[in-house]
Amino acid sequence: MSLEEGTTEEVDPFDAWRQFFALERDVIVLSLAMFAFSLGFQMTNRYMAEYMVALGATGIAVGLFGTFGNVISAVYPYPGGAISDRIGSRYALTVFGLLATVGFGIWLGAPLLAGVAVGPVELSIVAIFVGLVFAQAWKSFGLGATYAIVKQSVPPSRLAAGFASTESFRRTAFLVGPLIAAAIFAPFTGAADDVVLAFQLILLVAIVFGVFGTLVQHRLYDSSEDSFGKQFEGIDQLTSDLRSLPEPLRPLLIGDTLVRFANGMVYIFFVLVVTDFLAVGLSLPTSVPLAGDTLSPPAFFGLLLGLEMAIALLVMIPAAKLAERVGLKPIVALGFLVYAVFPIMLISVPDGGVGPFGAAGVLALLFAFSGLRFAGLPAHKALIVGPAEMGAGGRVTGSYYLVRNLLVIPSAALGGILWEGVSNPLTGETLITGDPVLAFTIATAIGLVGTGYFLLFGKEFEAYR
C-alpha cells in the first residue's frame, strides 16, 4: 500500500490482522515466518541464562553471552542486506531461517559437551555462543526494510499507528512463546538437571517452528515485487548514512543508547532474579495436571513474561492513538522511564511481598508494569524514521541502530562483572565483589540519566506537533 502526496487515508491498526485472515499471499507468508521465528527465539533466549547456569556457567559468562548478542545485533543487518542483494530476498530469507534453526539445534546438543573442557573453557558453554551466531540470523535480518515499508505506507502523522499494527502482530509470538515454555517447565523442579531437560524440550519446539517457517517462506514467498536491496554501495554508503542522520535524531539516539545500555546490563539476568535470587514460584489454588499445586520458579517466569506481553499488546495501539493528541515525545519518554526503573523495582522485591500481595503477586504487578514500556515502542519507531526523507527510511533506521547497538555492546558484560564479581587471576584477590543489587541499581541510574536527557533535549516530530 502506498499513499500519494496529500492523501488523507488513515492507517487501520488492525490492518495486519485483517490482511492475514484475508489470506493475501505475501502477508500470510511473511507473517507466519515472523511468528515462527519470533516465537522460537523469544521462548529460548529469555531462559538462556538459566540454561547456561545449569550447565555450569558463571555470571560473567552469562554477561558475555549478552554482550555477544549485542555484537551480532549490531553487525548482522548490513551483511544481511548485502546477502539479500546477492542472492535475492527469497533465498536470503530461506538461508537465514535455516541458520536460525541450526542454531536451535546447536543449543539442543550443548549438554552433550558438559564436562568436556579445553583448559578452563567448558565446551558446552562455547556451544551456546556458537549457537547464537546461527540462532539470531533471522531475527536480525531486514530491520531497515520493515521501517521503510511502514514509512512508505502511511501518512507522516499516522506513523505510530502503523508501527503499532506491525508490532502487535509480531509480539503475539512473544506472548505465546513464554506460555509454551511455562507449560513445559511446569512438571519440573528448578534443579539443574530438570532445567536442562525442560529447556531441551523447549528447543525441540523451537526447531519445529523454525523448520515450518523456513519451508513456508521458501515455497510460498514471491519476491518479484521487492523494491529494496537492489543496490548497496559498500562502506562509503554506510559512512555517508551515519554522517547524514537527521539532526532531530541525535538527542533521541543519545537518550535511547543510555536507556538500552542500562537495560542491556541486566536484561539477561531477569530470569535468574526470579528463579535463583528471589526463587519465587506460584502456589495454585487447586492441583493441575503435571504441575500439581505449585509452579516452579522457571514455570512461573514464563507466566510473568506472558503477562508482560499481554499488557504490551493491550497498550500499544491506544498509546499510538494517544500520541496523535499529545505528541510522540511524551509516549517515548514513558517507555524509557519504565525501562529505567524496572530493574531496581525487580531486585528490591521483599521475600514476603508487600501488603496483601505475596512475592509472587508483587512480581506479577511488576511484570505487568514492565509491559507498559512497549507503549512507547511504536512512537519510538515513528520518531526514528519520521524525520528521514522518503526513500531513505531503511538507511536512516539501519544507521541509527548500528550506532546504538555498537555503543550498547559492552553493557551485558559490565552487568555480568557487577553481578558475579571479579578476582585477580594471578593472586585470587577479589577486585570487585559481586552484588546483583548493585548491578541493578547502577542500571537504573544510567537509565534515568538517559530518560532525563531525552526529556530535556529530545525533539518532537513535526507531523505530531
C-alpha positions in Angstrom: 0.0 0.0 0.0 1.4 3.4 -1.0 0.0 6.8 -0.4 0.3 9.7 -2.8 1.3 13.2 -1.6 -1.6 14.8 0.3 -3.6 11.6 0.7 -5.6 11.6 4.0 -6.3 7.9 4.2 -5.9 6.6 7.7 -4.0 3.5 8.7 -6.1 0.8 10.4 -4.2 -0.5 13.5 -5.8 -3.9 12.9 -5.0 -4.0 9.2 -2.2 -6.5 9.6 -4.6 -9.0 11.2 -7.3 -8.3 8.6 -4.9 -8.9 5.7 -3.7 -12.1 7.4 -7.1 -13.6 7.8 -8.0 -12.4 4.2 -5.2 -14.8 3.2 -3.3 -12.3 1.0 -0.4 -14.4 -0.1 2.7 -12.3 0.8 1.2 -11.1 4.1 0.4 -14.6 5.3 3.8 -16.0 4.3 5.9 -13.3 5.9 3.6 -13.1 8.9 3.8 -16.9 9.5 7.6 -16.8 9.2 7.8 -13.8 11.5 5.6 -15.5 14.1 7.5 -18.8 13.9 11.0 -17.4 14.4 9.9 -14.7 16.9 8.3 -17.4 19.0 11.3 -19.8 18.8 13.8 -17.1 19.6 11.8 -15.5 22.4 10.9 -18.6 24.3 14.6 -19.8 24.2 16.6 -16.6 24.7 14.7 -15.4 27.8 15.6 -18.6 29.5 19.2 -18.8 28.3 20.8 -17.5 31.5 19.1 -20.3 33.4 20.2 -22.9 30.9 23.8 -21.6 31.0 24.0 -21.6 34.8 22.5 -25.2 34.8 25.4 -26.2 32.5 27.9 -24.6 34.9 28.4 -21.1 33.5 29.3 -18.2 35.8 27.5 -14.9 35.9 30.4 -13.3 33.9 29.9 -15.9 31.1 26.2 -15.1 31.1 27.0 -11.4 30.8 29.5 -12.1 27.9 26.7 -14.1 26.2 24.5 -11.0 26.4 27.3 -8.8 25.0 27.9 -11.3 22.2 24.3 -11.0 21.3 24.7 -7.2 21.2 27.6 -7.6 18.8 25.5 -9.7 16.5 22.6 -7.3 16.6 25.0 -4.5 15.6 26.8 -6.2 12.7 24.2 -8.5 11.1 21.8 -6.1 9.4 24.3 -4.7 6.9 25.8 -8.1 5.8 22.2 -9.4 5.7 21.3 -6.7 3.2 24.4 -7.5 1.1 23.5 -11.2 1.0 19.9 -10.3 0.0 21.3 -8.2 -2.8 23.5 -11.0 -4.0 21.1 -14.0 -3.9 17.6 -12.4 -3.8 15.1 -12.0 -0.9 13.5 -15.4 -1.2 16.7 -17.3 -0.9 18.1 -14.9 1.7 15.1 -15.4 3.9 15.4 -19.2 3.4 19.1 -19.2 4.3 18.6 -17.0 7.4 15.7 -19.2 8.5 17.7 -22.3 8.1 20.6 -20.9 10.0 18.4 -19.9 12.9 17.0 -23.4 13.0 20.5 -24.8 13.1 21.3 -22.5 16.0 18.5 -24.0 18.0 19.9 -27.4 17.2 23.3 -26.5 18.5 21.8 -25.2 21.7 19.9 -28.5 22.0 23.2 -30.5 21.7 25.2 -28.4 24.0 24.7 -30.6 27.1 26.4 -33.4 25.3 29.7 -31.5 25.8 29.1 -30.9 29.5 32.3 -31.8 31.4 34.5 -31.5 28.3 36.9 -28.6 28.6 39.9 -27.1 26.8 41.9 -25.6 29.6 39.4 -23.6 31.7 36.9 -23.3 28.9 33.8 -25.6 29.0 32.9 -26.7 25.5 29.2 -26.8 26.4 29.3 -23.1 27.1 31.2 -22.5 23.9 28.4 -24.3 22.0 25.9 -21.8 23.5 27.9 -18.9 22.0 28.3 -20.7 18.6 24.6 -21.4 18.5 23.8 -17.8 19.0 25.7 -16.9 15.8 23.2 -19.0 13.9 20.0 -18.6 16.0 19.9 -14.8 15.8 20.3 -14.7 12.0 16.6 -14.4 11.0 15.8 -12.1 14.0 18.4 -9.5 12.9 17.6 -9.6 9.2 15.6 -6.9 7.4 15.2 -4.4 10.2 15.6 -1.3 8.0 13.3 -2.7 5.3 10.5 -3.1 7.8 10.8 0.5 8.9 10.9 1.7 5.3 7.8 -0.2 4.3 5.8 1.4 7.1 7.1 4.9 6.3 6.1 4.5 2.6 2.7 3.1 3.5 1.2 5.6 6.0 0.9 9.4 6.3 3.6 11.0 8.5 1.0 11.8 11.2 0.0 8.2 11.5 3.4 6.5 11.7 2.9 5.4 15.3 -0.4 3.7 14.5 1.3 2.0 11.5 4.1 0.6 13.7 1.5 -0.4 16.4 -0.1 -2.6 13.8 3.0 -4.5 12.8 4.3 -4.7 16.3 1.0 -6.1 17.7 1.2 -9.0 15.2 4.9 -9.8 15.8 4.7 -9.6 19.5 1.8 -12.1 19.7 4.5 -14.7 19.3 6.3 -13.0 22.3 3.1 -13.8 24.3 2.7 -17.4 23.1 6.3 -18.4 23.3 6.8 -17.9 27.1 3.5 -19.6 27.8 4.6 -22.7 25.9 7.9 -22.5 27.9 5.9 -22.2 31.2 3.8 -25.3 30.3 6.9 -27.3 29.5 8.6 -26.3 32.7 5.5 -26.9 34.8 6.2 -30.7 35.6 9.8 -30.0 36.5 11.6 -28.5 39.6 14.2 -25.9 39.5 17.1 -28.4 39.8 19.9 -28.1 37.3 19.1 -31.4 35.5 15.5 -30.5 35.3 16.2 -27.1 33.8 18.5 -28.7 31.1 15.9 -31.3 30.2 13.0 -28.8 30.1 15.0 -26.3 28.0 15.9 -29.1 25.6 12.2 -29.8 25.1 11.6 -26.1 24.5 14.3 -26.2 21.9 12.6 -29.1 20.1 9.5 -26.9 19.9 11.6 -24.0 18.5 13.2 -26.3 15.9 9.8 -27.5 14.7 8.7 -23.8 14.3 11.9 -23.0 12.6 11.6 -25.7 10.1 8.0 -24.7 9.5 8.9 -21.0 9.0 11.8 -21.9 6.7 9.7 -24.1 4.4 6.7 -21.8 4.3 8.8 -18.8 3.2 10.9 -20.7 0.7 8.0 -22.4 -1.0 5.4 -19.6 -0.9 7.2 -16.2 -0.7 7.2 -14.3 -4.0 10.0 -11.7 -4.0 9.4 -10.5 -7.6 7.9 -7.2 -6.3 10.6 -6.4 -3.8 11.8 -2.8 -4.3 14.7 -2.7 -1.8 18.0 -4.4 -1.5 18.8 -3.8 -5.2 21.9 -1.7 -4.6 24.5 -1.4 -1.9 27.4 1.0 -2.3 29.6 -0.5 0.4 31.4 1.3 3.2 31.1 4.7 1.5 27.3 4.4 1.6 27.4 3.4 5.3 29.7 6.3 6.2 27.6 8.8 4.3 24.4 7.5 6.0 26.0 7.8 9.5 27.1 11.4 8.8 23.7 12.4 7.4 21.5 11.2 10.3 18.7 13.8 10.6 19.5 16.4 13.3 16.3 15.6 15.4 17.5 12.0 15.9 20.7 12.9 17.8 19.2 13.6 21.2 16.9 10.6 20.7 19.9 8.4 19.9 21.8 9.6 23.0 18.9 9.1 25.4 17.9 5.8 23.7 21.5 4.5 23.9 21.8 5.2 27.6 18.4 3.6 28.3 19.3 0.5 26.2 22.8 0.3 27.8 21.1 0.2 31.2 18.6 -2.4 30.2 21.4 -4.5 28.5 23.3 -4.7 31.7 20.6 -6.7 33.5 18.1 -7.9 30.8 19.6 -11.4 30.5 19.7 -11.7 34.3 15.9 -11.2 34.8 15.3 -14.9 34.7 18.0 -15.5 37.4 16.4 -12.9 39.7 13.1 -14.7 39.6 14.4 -18.3 39.6 17.5 -18.0 41.8 17.9 -14.7 43.6 14.3 -14.5 44.7 13.4 -18.1 43.9 9.7 -17.4 43.7 7.2 -20.0 42.4 3.5 -19.8 42.4 1.1 -21.7 44.7 -2.0 -22.7 42.7 -5.5 -22.7 44.3 -6.0 -26.3 43.0 -3.9 -29.1 41.7 -3.5 -29.2 37.9 -2.2 -32.0 35.7 1.6 -32.4 35.5 2.3 -29.3 37.7 0.4 -30.3 40.9 -0.4 -27.4 43.2 2.8 -25.4 42.7 4.5 -23.9 39.7 8.3 -24.0 39.9 10.2 -20.6 39.6 11.1 -21.3 35.9 7.5 -22.1 35.0 6.3 -19.0 36.9 8.8 -16.9 35.0 7.2 -18.0 31.7 3.8 -16.8 33.1 5.3 -13.5 34.0 6.7 -13.0 30.5 3.3 -13.8 29.1 1.6 -11.3 31.4 4.1 -8.7 30.4 3.5 -9.2 26.7 -0.3 -9.3 27.2 -0.1 -5.8 28.7 2.1 -4.7 25.9 -0.4 -5.9 23.3 -3.2 -4.1 25.1 -1.4 -0.7 25.4 0.5 -0.3 22.1 -2.4 0.7 19.9 -4.1 3.0 22.4 -0.7 4.6 23.1 -0.2 5.2 19.4 -3.6 6.9 19.2 -2.8 9.0 22.2 0.4 10.1 20.5 -1.7 11.8 17.9 -3.1 14.0 20.6 -0.1 14.6 22.9 2.9 14.0 20.5 5.4 11.2 20.2 7.9 12.6 22.7 5.8 12.0 25.9 4.9 8.5 24.9 8.6 7.6 24.1 9.6 9.1 27.4 7.1 7.0 29.3 8.6 3.9 27.7 12.1 5.0 28.6 11.1 5.6 32.2 9.6 2.1 32.6 12.8 0.6 31.1 14.8 2.6 33.6 13.0 2.0 36.9 12.1 -1.7 36.4 15.5 -3.2 37.3 15.6 -1.6 40.8 12.0 -2.4 41.4 12.6 -6.1 40.4 15.7 -6.6 42.5 14.0 -5.0 45.5 11.1 -7.3 45.8 11.0 -8.4 49.5 10.7 -12.1 50.3 7.4 -11.8 51.9 5.9 -9.5 49.4 4.2 -6.1 50.1 0.9 -5.6 51.9 -1.8 -8.1 50.8 0.5 -9.3 48.0 3.0 -12.1 48.4 6.2 -12.1 46.5 4.5 -13.8 43.5 1.8 -11.2 43.4 4.3 -8.4 43.6 6.3 -9.9 40.7 3.1 -10.2 38.7 2.4 -6.5 39.2 5.9 -5.6 38.3 5.9 -7.5 35.0 2.5 -6.1 34.2 4.1 -2.6 34.8 7.1 -3.7 32.6 4.7 -4.3 29.7 4.0 -0.6 29.7 7.4 0.0 28.2 6.1 -1.3 24.9 3.6 1.6 24.9 6.4 3.8 23.7 7.7 1.4 21.1 5.5 2.4 18.1 6.0 6.1 18.9 9.8 5.5 19.2 10.0 3.9 15.8 7.9 6.7 14.3 10.3 9.2 15.9 13.3 7.4 14.3 12.0 7.1 10.8 9.7 10.2 10.7 12.5 12.8 10.0 14.0 10.7 7.2 13.5 11.6 3.6 11.0 9.4 1.7 13.0 6.6 0.2 15.7 6.8 2.8 13.9 5.3 5.8 15.7 2.0 5.6 19.1 3.5 5.6 18.4 6.0 8.3 17.0 3.2 10.5 19.9 0.9 9.8 22.4 3.7 10.6 20.6 4.6 13.8 20.5 1.1 15.1 24.1 0.4 14.0 25.3 3.3 16.2 23.1 2.4 19.1 23.8 -1.3 19.1 27.6 -0.7 18.8 27.6 1.5 21.8 25.5 -0.9 23.8 27.7 -3.9 23.1 29.7 -4.0 26.4 26.6 -3.5 28.6 25.8 -7.1 29.4 29.5 -7.9 30.1 29.6 -5.0 32.6 26.4 -6.3 34.2 27.9 -9.8 34.5 31.0 -8.4 36.2 28.9 -6.4 38.7 26.6 -9.5 39.2 29.4 -12.1 39.7 32.4 -10.0 40.8 36.0 -10.3 39.5 39.1 -11.7 41.1 42.8 -11.2 40.1 43.6 -14.3 38.1 47.2 -14.3 39.4 46.6 -13.8 43.1 43.0 -14.7 43.6 42.4 -11.4 45.3 38.8 -10.0 44.9 38.9 -6.9 42.7 35.1 -6.4 42.5 32.7 -8.1 44.9 29.7 -9.4 43.0 26.4 -7.9 44.0 23.2 -8.3 42.0 21.6 -5.4 43.8 24.5 -3.1 42.9 24.3 -4.2 39.2 20.6 -3.4 39.0 20.9 -0.2 40.9 23.6 1.2 38.6 21.5 0.1 35.6 18.5 2.1 36.9 20.7 5.1 37.5 22.0 5.0 33.9 18.5 4.5 32.5 17.2 7.6 34.4 20.0 9.7 33.1 19.1 8.7 29.5 15.4 9.4 30.2 16.2 12.8 31.6 18.4 13.7 28.7 15.7 12.8 26.2 13.1 14.8 28.2 15.4 17.9 28.2 16.7 17.8 24.7 14.6 15.4 22.6 12.8 16.8 19.6 9.1 16.3 18.6 8.4 15.0 15.0 6.9 17.9 13.1 3.9 15.9 11.9 2.9 15.3 15.6 3.2 18.8 16.9 
